[in-house]
Amino acid sequence: MTRAPRRPLERLNAHHDVSTFDSGSEVLDQWLRRHALAAQRMDSARTFVVTRSGRVVGYFSLTMGSVLRAEAPAKLVRGMPAYPVGMVLLARLAVDRSEQGKGIGATLLAEALRKAVAAGEVAAARIVVADAIDEIAAAFYERYGFVRVPEHPLRLYRRIKDVRASLDSSDVDVPTKEVGAGLGLTCRVRLL
């Protein structure tokens, strides 16, 4: 059996067809169509996409930020100085309905986490934060090791050092699932 050629994750640009993107969430769809390119031009977010037959079928957006120490979970800031905590915000992640259930969301999340770790190496982020659009999305993030912020149940986080360890543990025998093969984005995602 011949494997589909690998289609790399690409940074969103004006040539990508986002006109028919439909994740089932109007908020996520409209942001991609109307705001993602402008946010990129203004350096306020970076959006990465995967395509099939020339049209975008999945995306995620990342930005950097910080959270006040007083607003962070106590176990996250124990022993740290009284300064804001650096973070990488996974602001959006969505998959077109035509591709949902095929592992693309997990693949996009794995790629977003790799990029978050790389950004954290340069800008010293302590956590990756995800703002879930709803309870279904929050449960998705929890399956991959994210923890809810008690005061904001749709905001979840994962420590960068834990993400880094899971990415570095490729030699450790952990349960994994191959995902994203249909788009040539196959990767092994660690299931927690």
MARLUMVO-999087 format. One record per residue (C-alpha): z, x, y. Coordinates in steps of 0.25 Angstrom, whole numbers, padded with zeros to 4 digits, always signed. Layout:
! MARLUMVO-999087
ZXY/...
***
This chain:
! MARLUMVO-999087
+0000+0000+0000/-0004+0006+0014/+0007+0005+0024/+0003+0000+0038/+0001+0011+0048/+0014+0014+0056/+0013+0007+0070/+0023+0015+0079/+0032+0008+0088/+0026+0008+0102/+0032+0008+0116/+0027-0005+0122/+0015-0004+0132/+0006-0013+0139/-0004-0012+0127/+0005-0019+0117/+0002-0034+0115/+0015-0041+0117/+0009-0055+0121/+0011-0062+0108/+0025-0055+0104/+0034-0066+0099/+0047-0063+0093/+0053-0077+0094/+0061-0073+0106/+0055-0076+0119/+0064-0067+0127/+0060-0055+0118/+0045-0058+0118/+0044-0060+0133/+0052-0047+0136/+0042-0040+0128/+0030-0047+0135/+0035-0047+0149/+0045-0036+0151/+0044-0025+0141/+0033-0017+0147/+0039-0018+0161/+0053-0014+0156/+0046-0002+0150/+0039+0002+0163/+0052+0001+0170/+0059+0010+0160/+0069-0001+0157/+0066-0003+0142/+0056+0002+0131/+0049-0007+0122/+0043-0003+0109/+0034-0012+0101/+0027-0013+0087/+0014-0019+0086/+0005-0026+0075/-0010-0028+0078/-0008-0024+0092/+0003-0033+0096/+0018-0031+0098/+0026-0036+0086/+0040-0030+0089/+0047-0023+0100/+0060-0017+0105/+0065-0013+0119/+0075-0002+0122/+0082+0002+0135/+0094+0011+0138/+0107+0006+0144/+0122+0007+0144/+0134-0003+0142/+0147-0001+0149/+0157+0005+0141/+0167-0007+0143/+0156-0017+0137/+0153-0008+0125/+0160-0011+0112/+0173-0003+0111/+0169+0005+0098/+0157+0009+0105/+0163+0016+0117/+0176+0021+0111/+0178+0035+0116/+0167+0035+0126/+0168+0038+0141/+0169+0026+0150/+0154+0026+0153/+0143+0016+0149/+0137+0017+0135/+0123+0021+0134/+0114+0012+0125/+0100+0009+0121/+0097-0006+0122/+0088-0012+0112/+0084-0023+0122/+0074-0030+0113/+0068-0030+0099/+0059-0041+0094/+0048-0043+0083/+0037-0053+0084/+0038-0065+0075/+0026-0061+0067/+0033-0048+0063/+0048-0053+0061/+0054-0051+0048/+0046-0039+0045/+0056-0028+0049/+0050-0025+0062/+0063-0028+0070/+0071-0019+0061/+0060-0008+0063/+0060-0010+0078/+0075-0009+0079/+0075+0004+0071/+0065+0010+0081/+0073+0005+0092/+0086+0011+0087/+0078+0024+0085/+0074+0024+0099/+0088+0020+0104/+0093+0033+0097/+0083+0041+0103/+0086+0035+0117/+0101+0037+0114/+0098+0052+0111/+0093+0054+0125/+0101+0044+0133/+0114+0044+0125/+0115+0029+0121/+0127+0025+0112/+0122+0012+0108/+0109+0004+0105/+0111-0011+0110/+0103-0022+0106/+0103-0036+0113/+0100-0046+0103/+0092-0058+0107/+0099-0067+0098/+0108-0068+0085/+0097-0065+0076/+0093-0052+0083/+0108-0048+0084/+0109-0050+0069/+0096-0041+0067/+0103-0030+0075/+0116-0031+0068/+0108-0029+0055/+0105-0015+0060/+0119-0011+0064/+0120-0016+0078/+0134-0022+0082/+0136-0034+0092/+0143-0032+0105/+0154-0042+0104/+0153-0047+0118/+0138-0048+0117/+0134-0053+0103/+0119-0051+0105/+0121-0037+0110/+0122-0027+0098/+0123-0012+0098/+0122+0000+0089/+0128+0014+0091/+0117+0024+0093/+0124+0034+0084/+0124+0024+0073/+0109+0021+0075/+0106+0036+0075/+0114+0038+0062/+0106+0027+0055/+0093+0033+0060/+0098+0047+0055/+0103+0042+0042/+0089+0041+0035/+0094+0050+0024/+0106+0041+0021/+0104+0030+0011/+0105+0017+0019/+0099+0003+0017/+0086+0003+0024/+0074-0007+0025/+0060-0003+0028/+0055-0012+0039/+0043-0013+0048/+0033-0009+0038/+0023-0020+0042/+0021-0013+0055/+0021+0001+0050/+0035+0003+0057/+0042+0005+0044/+0055+0011+0045/+0068+0011+0037/+0079+0003+0044/+0093+0006+0040/+0100-0007+0037/+0115-0007+0040/
***
